[in-house]
Amino acid sequence: KNKQPSEKAMLSDTAPFCAGPTIFDSRYFIGYQEQLDFITNRTVAAQPTSINVVGKKRIGKSSLLYHFCQTYEQRIQSRNKNPRNYLAVYLSLQQGNCQNKSSFYRVIAEELSNILEKRFDWFQKPRKLIQTLKANNFETEDFYNTIIQFRDIGILPILCLDNIEALFNNPEVFNDSFYDNLRSLMDKNALMLIIASRENLKVYSSRKKLTSSFFNVGQEIVLEGLTDNEARDLVRLPETNIPSTQAVLNDKEQQTALEWGGKNPYLLQLAG
């Protein structure tokens, strides 16, 4: 008979380590819990504060942003806030689907529309807002007015922008007025940004001669590696996060992985 393998059986044949790409399976994400708490606390504050997540290549910026988008509802609920008042969207600007301002706004609008349609039942759907998000043309003024509509119905969009350097490579299109528009929405508590970059945003503004106050983002998180406990949890995957499973590395292999990888998440994944 064709019998579906159990989750435990499937996991026993699969190494849970992922060296390089963004970690999309939340069960295999380990680490940066303090940073995730920091982001959550700034999200639910009376005045949400946008954040610049800074770190060298392969230190875990993309996985951190993606994991926050996967888990933000539970995190917000743990702070005694209603997760229905927040919408988090992950967008990697390296994908090449944001060549101009219109495509940038369009991609965000599509993501927000998809989440709204899934979250609300038929009777409660904010139909006018969804219809606006699905409009064919989406320019700066349209985007601004639409985000203000979110604020007016009590929802805070959270844009997790990964690889923002892609925008800085095209300063003629993504110019000061583009960033000023985003800053205005942030100042009105209508939009929160979590921006991943290899260097502080002020470095890029100086390098590209951009003067918008957008680059004075309120808070900065510098990723430098995992804690000792988080590193140990990583080499113990999948046992760490998935009940009734065993670590794929034995004790000796785990120790070797820690010696090779230290606290760097990429090197630990590679060692695993």
Long-range contacts (C-beta under 8 A, 24 or more apart in sequence): 7-242, 8-244, 8-245, 11-238, 11-242, 11-245, 12-245, 12-246, 12-248, 15-248, 15-272, 16-237, 16-238, 16-248, 16-272, 17-237, 17-269, 17-270, 17-272, 18-269, 19-266, 19-269, 19-270, 19-272, 20-58, 20-266, 20-269, 22-62, 22-63, 22-66, 22-92, 23-63, 23-66, 23-67, 24-66, 26-67, 26-70, 26-71, 27-238, 27-241, 27-242, 28-237, 28-238, 28-241, 29-63, 29-67, 29-241, 30-226, 30-230, 30-233, 30-234, 30-237, 30-240, 30-241, 30-265, 31-60, 31-226, 31-227, 31-230, 31-231, 31-233, 31-234, 31-265, 32-60, 32-64, 32-223, 32-226, 32-230, 33-230, 34-227, 35-64, 35-221, 35-223, 36-64, 36-67, 36-68, 36-71, 36-75, 37-75, 38-219, 38-221, 39-68, 39-194, 39-221, 40-68, 40-72, 40-75, 40-76, 40-78, 40-79, 41-79, 42-192, 42-218, 42-219, 43-72, 43-75, 43-76, 43-86, 43-156, 43-158, 43-192, 44-76, 44-79, 44-81, 47-189, 48-156, 48-158, 48-189, 48-192, 49-192, 49-218, 49-219, 50-186, 50-192, 50-193, 50-194, 50-195, 50-217, 50-218, 50-219, 51-193, 51-194, 51-195, 51-217, 51-218, 51-219, 51-220, 51-221, 52-195, 52-197, 52-200, 52-201, 52-217, 52-219, 52-220, 52-221, 53-194, 53-195, 53-196, 53-197, 53-220, 53-221, 53-223, 54-196, 54-197, 54-198, 54-199, 54-200, 54-220, 54-221, 54-222, 54-223, 55-196, 55-198, 55-222, 55-223, 55-224, 56-198, 57-198, 58-264, 58-265, 58-266, 59-223, 59-224, 59-225, 59-264, 59-265, 59-266, 60-223, 60-265, 60-266, 61-162, 61-196, 61-197, 61-223, 62-92, 62-162, 62-163, 62-196, 63-265, 64-196, 64-223, 65-90, 65-160, 65-162, 65-194, 65-196, 66-90, 66-160, 66-162, 68-160, 68-194, 69-160, 72-158, 84-119, 84-155, 85-154, 85-155, 85-156, 86-155, 86-156, 86-158, 87-112, 87-115, 87-116, 87-119, 87-150, 87-155, 87-156, 87-157, 87-158, 88-157, 88-158, 88-160, 89-115, 89-157, 89-158, 89-159, 89-160, 90-160, 90-162, 91-159, 91-160, 91-161, 91-162, 92-162, 92-163, 93-161, 93-162, 93-163, 93-164, 93-165, 93-166, 93-167, 94-162, 94-163, 94-166, 96-166, 98-166, 98-167, 99-170, 99-173, 100-173, 101-139, 101-140, 101-173, 101-174, 101-178, 102-137, 102-138, 102-139, 104-167, 104-174, 105-138, 105-139, 105-140, 105-142, 105-143, 106-138, 108-143, 108-159, 109-133, 109-134, 109-135, 109-138, 109-143, 109-146, 110-134, 112-150, 112-157, 126-153, 129-153, 140-177, 140-178, 140-181, 143-181, 144-181, 144-184, 144-185, 147-185, 147-190, 147-191, 148-185, 148-188, 148-190, 150-190, 151-188, 151-189, 151-190, 156-189, 156-190, 156-191, 156-192, 157-190, 157-191, 157-192, 158-192, 158-193, 158-194, 159-191, 159-192, 159-193, 159-194, 160-194, 160-196, 161-193, 161-194, 161-195, 161-196, 162-196, 163-196, 164-195, 164-196, 164-197, 164-201, 165-197, 165-198, 165-204, 168-204, 168-207, 168-208, 171-208, 171-209, 171-210, 175-210, 176-210, 176-211, 176-212, 179-210, 179-212, 179-214, 179-215, 180-212, 180-213, 180-214, 182-214, 183-212, 183-213, 183-214, 186-214, 193-217, 225-262, 225-263, 225-264, 225-265, 226-263, 226-264, 226-265, 226-268, 227-263, 228-263, 230-263, 231-258, 231-261, 231-262, 231-263, 231-268, 232-258, 234-265, 234-268, 234-269, 234-272, 235-261, 235-268, 235-271, 235-272, 237-272, 248-272
